[in-house]
Amino acid sequence: MATSDSISAHFPSPADAGKSIRQKGFKITTRKLPILKAAPIEEMTSKLGIAPPEMIFGDNSVSIEHEASGWGISFNAFDALNVVDKTGEAMLKVAYSKEWQKNREKVHEGIKEVVKPFDWSYSTDYKGTVLADSPAFKPSSTSVPFELLKRPDPILFFDEVMLYEDELADNGIAMLSIKIRVMPARLLLLCRFFMRLDDVVFRVRDTRVFVEFSTGEVIREYVAREEEFKTVRKKLAITREDVPALMRDANKLSELLPIVDKSVENLNVLAQS
């Protein structure tokens, strides 16, 4: 599913192709394999030009394909990391601690001269990898219909796939994960980047892909939220809940973070068939 720039996967056996479900002309596939070993990490580092996160699941992926139209989209760690800022300019917009930066560089001390500078928080605005020659998304004003998704429809398929995670030199956490659920009439995929940099900032960047099977409508919605650490901490302090636990809960935190960027696109795969 990924473009030719994507890193090659390292399958131990054909049995690791993942699990799939077909529904109303769509094929949904998830693949979950162990954390990458040294050789694949070296290959990824060379191709990316940056050191990957501490925990990198480079063979994991989620894909959605409409076989009749040739449309498809996939999500994988390499492509997500490939859009991380590799100049360091993105991090300069945040008044982060020099001590944090110094500690982070020590994690990859042996190769830091090769890969510096880049955004050590691994912040990505990755919206998925569209299959080559797929029909193109177009800007839209029609958002994901969350009220429709609240219906108690049976879930035919559900999976959660981790792509990468890093503890930012014990100064927080950055992680990219995917959840997907398939119901009889529709599906929803959520690709979420969550980052907490202690004493600096919280970030949540969500890409949702919604498919209505009967109409062939596909909606891709990207929403980025961000707020200063101290502002969020003050909001949490007035609650009666467990603050340390809340600071690891992206669902709860996203309700407290203002939107800083949003885009909506759609296409109709039946019109392409």
Secondary structure, 3 states (H helix, E strand, C coil): CCCCCCCCCCCCCHHHHCEEEEECCEEEEEECCCCCCHHHHHHHHHHHCCCCCCEECCCCEEEEEECCCCEEEEEEHHHHHHCCCCCCHHHHCCCCCHHHHHHHHHHCCCCHHHHCCCCCCCCCCCCCEECCCCCCCEECCCCCCHHHHCCCCCCCEEEEEEEEEECCCCCEEEEEEEEEEECCCEEEEEEEEEEEECCCEEEEEEEEEEEECCCCEEEEEEEEEEEEHHHHHHHHHCCCCCHHHHCCCHHHHHCCCCEEEEEEEEEECCCCC
